[in-house]
């Protein structure tokens, strides 16, 4: 039975203005997500803020509809998913293979991988969306936002939502500008001795990280604090004990040990935690797909296909998939030609095409089910990336045979490049079914949504390469040749490139990764015990691993944001029952604005750095002001954070 009324089913849906608006939102949010992902290893979901912005704009057109707004958020959702390709591609720069990101090559990898992700997930829609009882938390939430916005009182709520997004964006961008002017400090840091060793501390005064913390919640925030305690309170003092040069500043010496040793231990914890997350859901994935396929066959046998059940024809899906393998083969061939592995290129290209074809389909099914089960934002894409890279490396190594050091480096780069295509499939299929669930609940036409997501992939593919190139030129990536002190962490890319390097036998300390894996096993045991003995306390292993792996400056503020978000939500829950969700949604939109504002400013500032060739092109005060700037930075940061949350609460109260 259709879940939409007749008027909505006949409303305008896939329109030129919707495509243009969705494209503009996608360009902005993709740039923001690329910056955030490279900085801290996380991206933010874009469907709900995109829906709010869409409804606020399209309400000025008299013939707008809920399904047209749904198309806009479907296009824009590509920003929160395709940008996850940055979890792989920067690895090519980190190993010294690329010095930048070739535009057409990078765009093609994103576009082809993303399109395959859409195609592979189309046959799964009936099985995992309409024929399944999977909760799809984010898809349902986005549908509710669209329904509220389409109601008689929705226009006022939309206006409030846009004001709050703008408030957060201007506040975070403004603080970042003051930091660039050097009027206020952007971080605090220091080091201290513990016995014969030492540790360090630091915090980035970043409103975007406050927003990230608000969105990920208290459980993840606490888990990251646990990771910080393990790395900085235990591992770092032990690894530096008796190993601190007397002629080196303490902060530099301790920081060097963290970068060369402790981070690899954290990487091992991340790896085992991500794999464990996938292992845990393997059984429900298999059972869920089997049961959903049976349900879909039964329904097809007894009902006609409504307009809300029409996908892109399966014949066209098959044609697009097969045709897509041709440019994939060309890209892989071109990548390997002229390198040390050119003599074996035919075998590894054929193997890689088969790998993309088969594993891509499996990844689409697994990621689609994970999105339905726990939501796109919580889906362990890192775990998928780890398995894909290791599997690809082993298969390519087996196909190529014995390799010398020069050939091994070429094989590492080739593996990362091939895995990037599959990663594009994973990221899009992880989100596509979530969008289709939203569409089902608001009466959208599936094939139009599928076309919209392909359009979103095209928009995202166009903007990702120049933003990546800009980030590399202005900041560089930690661990890459020539990277400076302000280099972006790109944590997943660093981890995946290290794993690929290890498979091909190039220098890597597997002992550190193994120690991290053992720590991860211990955390997994604690998390499972908490899950069985308590109702509300968990210790997500992947979040602990992130806390261990990332520098404290990037992670310490996230738990603070999580605490602020928790207090805000508790306050929101005390209001009138019918307005609680609106109040909480304003908090989510504030957090989104904080992320978008700082991230977009980061992109603009990177452009200024690249154009001027100066690390601090906007500085208006000298080095002698640093201590005062640090004090002012903390005061302004705390005051501004308190003010924007107070302002959001007042807006929520005025809305009722």
Secondary structure as UniProt FT lines:
FT   HELIX           6..9
FT   HELIX           16..40
FT   HELIX           47..58
FT   TURN            59..60
FT   TURN            62..63
FT   HELIX           66..76
FT   HELIX           78..82
FT   HELIX           83..85
FT   HELIX           86..94
FT   TURN            95..96
FT   HELIX           103..122
FT   TURN            123..124
FT   HELIX           126..130
FT   HELIX           137..149
FT   TURN            152..153
FT   HELIX           154..180
FT   TURN            181..182
FT   STRAND          187..194
FT   TURN            195..196
FT   STRAND          197..204
FT   HELIX           207..216
FT   HELIX           218..228
FT   HELIX           229..235
FT   HELIX           236..240
FT   TURN            241..242
FT   TURN            246..247
FT   HELIX           250..257
FT   HELIX           258..262
FT   HELIX           263..302
FT   HELIX           307..309
FT   HELIX           314..336
FT   TURN            337..338
FT   TURN            340..341
FT   HELIX           342..344
FT   HELIX           345..374
FT   TURN            376..378
FT   HELIX           381..400
FT   HELIX           405..442
FT   HELIX           446..474
FT   TURN            478..479
FT   TURN            481..482
FT   TURN            485..486
FT   HELIX           491..503
FT   TURN            504..505
FT   HELIX           510..533
FT   HELIX           541..549
FT   HELIX           552..572
FT   TURN            573..574
FT   HELIX           577..579
FT   HELIX           580..612
FT   TURN            615..618
FT   HELIX           623..625
FT   HELIX           626..654
//
